[in-house]
Amino acid sequence: CRFLLVVVMAKQKVSVELFLDGVWTDIVTDDDVFADEAISITRGDSAEGSATRPCIITFKLDNANDKYRTSNPMSPLYGKAGVNTPVRIGIDGVIRAIAEITSWSCSQSRDFRQTPRRGKAWTTVEANGILFRLGQWTQKVESTMTKGIRSFGSNLMGGWPLEDPVGTAVTTNIADGGKLGTVSPEVTFGDAEAPGGSGSSAKIGTDGQLYGQFKRTAVSGYQITFAMKLPSFPSTSADVKVFEWRDTMGRMWSWAIDDSAFILVVTESDGTILATTSVSNASAPPTYWVRHRVKVTTSGGITTYDMAWYLEGSTVTFGTSGNFASASSGSLVDWQINQGLHNNGAWYTGVFGVNTTATDVFNSGVLADFNGHPGETAGDRWERILGDLNIITATNGTNSLSTPMGPQPVATLGELMKDIRDTEDGVVFDSRTVLQPVLSLRNFRFNQTAVVLDVLDDPSVFVTLPTEVTDDLDIHNIVTVNNRSGGDLTVEDNTSPMGTLDPPDGKGEYRQSVDVNIDDPETQLEQHATYWLRKGTVN
């Protein structure tokens, strides 16, 4: 049941302000706003499942002197007003809406003449909240894994996310001034198999190889890391070198795998083996996504290497160390993923190296980026994503009480905002007073104190009877909740007066499908399905 309350108000002071030359300027005082034309303000979110809806403001301006044709070089607004000029509407000194002007549409009546004055000329102005502009971004927000790689800034010697699209002939290096990686024909990009924080991966074929070069820098240590997943567990005890890199000392470092261990072999340029370390891979089975890291430092003529590995979604990292006599750790030169037995059908992503050992590449933030931040609440995700993009925002409600979400997908900003809103059943809208998007969480929406509005106590207000619409748009008595990363659950109300029984015992079948992105389907699917069912069967 819906109500439209029509209120006839006493005369009020309306302001229409444009932000010109750094100052809010009220154009109502210039008598430029048609008083006989409505100023329309539409605010609020749209129905669940649809895109977020921006605030919309429309009004008409008197354009008899061609002042509001923004392309007119004789206009005092020329060069000052145009697309995305901020505008705000106030009533009795209270700001009711703020938006950016997206359209200045000039027109006139057929009999219009400027001198002597006859007819009418006008400019129809349409403005949209910042959600409109953000919703037009078609470029996808980069993956959280790539964001984590970028976090090393000037210390990044090379970074190859390996998230390139299908058909890529060279692979992107996101380090400043970095060289592109080379690709053999037997490598397929854009594979959907990827860790939670990555959009895609590179799949290695029978003769597939990848190669990249680092920026040369003089350092006292470095770290190198890559993530991989094997299609099947190695069936042989013979170790196979899957990933290798060289340093400026001429040494070759080889990461190998056999049926029970990770092995690191360091070889001198003349073929002399300097060190070999073998450790069980039971803590991180290579048939899952595992990120590997080697940190190299030198002190007192001894070069130490710290091996570490991290299983996607784990709460701990594992590792060991070894050393050999050397006066220098050297610097990274290049890396390669080899063709071979274990790499046939293997997936790789996120290769990068840094010229610092002060900040571990296995720090909690970068590992969370690798995982895609599963378990992050809807409120925290909203603030993190928009904060990373330098977009000022606000959240109503308590973030810690909002829905724990699954991994962040690689999608446009508009799609990510919708993903958060729909999973939380929040409301996304433009702020009324400042140019920023707002998310109202479910716990904020459902914990409001009821307010009685007795407008009859005010003699300046006359209230008509409400216009009431009773319909079935909000009835949903069979609800299926689908989780982005897998899992679905259907629930039904077949007993209540709003249930699936035929009238008059019920309302008949009304089906609804809800797409969410939750962290723990085993427990959250039932909670979400029950919530949406109850929401759809409230009488």
Secondary structure, DSSP 8 states (H G I E B T S, - for coil): -EEE--EE-----EEEEEEETTEEEESGGGT-B-TTS--EEE-S---TTS-----EEEEEEE-TTSTT-TT-TTSTTTTTS-TT-EEEEEETTEEEEEEEEEEEEEEE-TT-BTTTTBS-EEEEEEEE-HHHHHHT--SB---HHHHHHHTTGGGEEEEE-----TT-SEE---STT---EEE-TTEEEEES---TT-S-EEEE-TT--EEEE------SEEEEEEEEE-SS----SS-EEEEEEEETTS-EEEEEE-SSEEEEEEE-TTS-EEEEEEEE-TTS-TTS-EEEEEEEEEETTEEEEEEEEEETT-S--EEEEEEEE-S----EEEEEE--STTTTT-EEEEEEEES-SSS-TT-HHHHHHHHT-TT-BHHHHHHHHHHHTT---EEES-GGGS-BB----S-BHHHHHHHHHHHHT-EEEE-SSSS-EEEE-HHHHTT-------GGG-TT-EE---EEE--STT--SEEEEEETTS-EEEEE--SSTTSSS-TTTS----EEEEEE-BS-HHHHHHHHHHHHHHHHT--
